[in-house]
Each structure stands twice: as C-alpha cells, then as structure tokens.
Amino acid sequence: MSKKKKNDEQHFIPNIPPSESEKQKIEEQWAKQVRNIKNKASALRAIREAYWQSWDKLPSVWVARDDDGSLWIYTTKPAEACGMFHCSPTGDMFQIDSSVYPEITYDNSPVKVKLLFIEA
C-alpha cells in the first residue's frame, strides 16, 4: 500500500481557531484580493475618463430602422424614401440584428450614435 500525500492547502475546522501563520496567510490573500479589486476599479475609472475626454473624437454612425423592422447602420446620414432608408453614394450600410436598439423606431430614425470599440 502506498501512503497518501498531504495537500499543501490546509482545511480549517470551524471550531478550532487558525494558527498565527494561518491567520497571516489569510490576511495576505485578502490583501492581494483587495489590491486586485482596487487595480481593476482604477483601470475601469481610467477607461471611463479616457472615453469621455475623447468623446468628440469617437467615430459616429447613423442607425435607422426601416418600416419593415430591419435595422441598419450607415456611415453617412441616410435619407428616407418609401418606408426605407438609403445611404449616400459615398457611404456604406450594414444590416444588424433587429433586436439591438429597441428604442429606435422607424418614426424616430435615423439616430446618430458613437462607436466605442472594446476588446473582448
């Protein structure tokens, strides 16, 4: 029979107080988690600040919903004709999922929006 090896981790029994070294490990782990949270929070704050500082520099596109409910993105302001929106000859248009931007209707189209690129 071979002997079982002990895990490096120690599991605490609730009724027995941890030793000083165990307390120190717990406090170090907690401090590390707090630092990580603070680092993430400061990174998110920096991203938000950069976003708002460069708001005018962010690219804009137009979003419009046709009378049939289809949703389109336009690189130039589209014109409406016969229940549909059309882009200018110098622009491009791309159809997107119609469930996006439920607040955009045919009646309030086109709407100018800013693009923010986020790495996933």
ZAPAKOL-883198 format. One line per 5 residues: number of its first residue (from 1); their letters; for each residue x, y, z of C-alpha. Coordinates in Angstrom, 2 decimals. Layout:
NUM	A	X:Y:Z; ...
***
This chain:
1	MSKKK	0.00:0.00:0.00; 1.20:3.47:-0.80; 0.79:6.35:1.57; -1.43:9.27:0.61; 0.32:12.59:0.25
6	KNDEQ	-0.96:15.52:2.24; -2.26:18.52:0.34; -0.31:21.72:0.71; -3.57:23.51:1.46; -4.92:23.23:4.94
11	HFIPN	-8.62:23.00:5.51; -9.86:24.78:8.58; -12.24:23.25:11.04; -14.71:25.97:12.08; -14.47:25.33:15.84
16	IPPSE	-10.67:25.47:16.01; -9.09:28.92:15.68; -6.38:29.20:13.00; -2.76:29.44:14.00; -0.81:32.69:13.63
21	SEKQK	0.78:31.52:10.37; -2.65:30.56:9.01; -4.02:33.97:10.02; -1.12:35.65:8.23; -1.78:33.61:5.04
26	IEEQW	-5.45:34.55:5.16; -4.62:38.23:5.64; -2.11:38.15:2.76; -4.67:36.52:0.46; -7.28:39.10:1.48
31	AKQVR	-4.84:41.98:0.89; -3.98:40.57:-2.55; -7.68:40.37:-3.46; -8.22:43.94:-2.28; -5.27:45.14:-4.41
36	NIKNK	-6.68:43.33:-7.44; -10.08:44.91:-6.90; -8.53:48.37:-6.50; -6.41:47.84:-9.64; -9.48:46.80:-11.64
41	ASALR	-11.50:49.71:-10.31; -8.77:52.22:-11.15; -8.37:50.69:-14.63; -12.11:50.97:-15.27; -12.09:54.55:-13.98
46	AIREA	-9.21:55.40:-16.37; -11.07:53.85:-19.30; -14.23:55.84:-18.49; -12.25:59.07:-18.18; -10.45:58.45:-21.48
51	YWQSW	-13.78:57.65:-23.12; -15.38:60.93:-22.05; -12.28:63.01:-22.80; -12.19:61.71:-26.37; -15.97:61.73:-26.93
56	DKLPS	-15.70:64.20:-29.83; -13.02:62.05:-31.47; -15.02:58.81:-31.36; -16.41:57.75:-34.75; -20.11:58.34:-35.33
61	VWVAR	-22.53:56.30:-37.39; -26.23:56.54:-38.09; -28.68:53.82:-37.08; -32.09:53.61:-38.71; -34.96:51.15:-38.62
66	DDDGS	-36.89:50.59:-41.84; -40.68:50.37:-41.86; -40.41:46.54:-42.03; -38.46:46.50:-38.72; -35.00:45.77:-40.15
71	LWIYT	-32.17:47.72:-38.53; -29.25:49.24:-40.42; -26.02:51.10:-39.67; -24.98:53.86:-42.08; -21.62:55.58:-42.35
76	TKPAE	-23.33:58.73:-43.67; -26.71:60.19:-42.75; -29.35:58.19:-44.63; -32.35:59.61:-46.46; -35.83:58.14:-46.14
81	ACGMF	-37.96:57.11:-49.11; -40.90:54.68:-49.37; -40.51:53.25:-45.84; -36.79:52.60:-46.22; -33.60:54.49:-45.52
86	HCSPT	-30.89:54.82:-48.15; -27.28:55.92:-47.75; -25.50:58.41:-49.93; -23.29:57.16:-52.79; -20.20:57.86:-50.65
91	GDMFQ	-21.46:55.90:-47.65; -21.83:52.27:-46.64; -24.67:50.46:-44.92; -24.73:47.27:-42.88; -27.70:45.34:-41.57
96	IDSSV	-27.57:44.42:-37.89; -29.72:42.30:-35.59; -33.12:43.96:-35.34; -33.32:43.28:-31.57; -30.48:45.76:-30.97
101	YPEIT	-31.59:49.31:-30.11; -35.26:48.51:-29.42; -35.77:52.22:-28.66; -35.05:53.14:-32.30; -38.20:53.03:-34.40
106	YDNSP	-38.99:53.96:-37.96; -40.60:57.20:-36.71; -37.52:58.43:-34.78; -34.91:57.21:-37.30; -32.16:57.96:-38.17
111	VKVKL	-30.27:58.30:-34.87; -26.63:59.32:-34.65; -24.58:57.10:-32.31; -20.94:56.97:-31.22; -18.89:53.81:-31.62
116	LFIEA	-16.80:52.52:-28.76; -14.55:49.54:-29.51; -13.98:47.19:-26.60; -11.72:44.17:-26.75; -13.50:41.07:-25.60
***
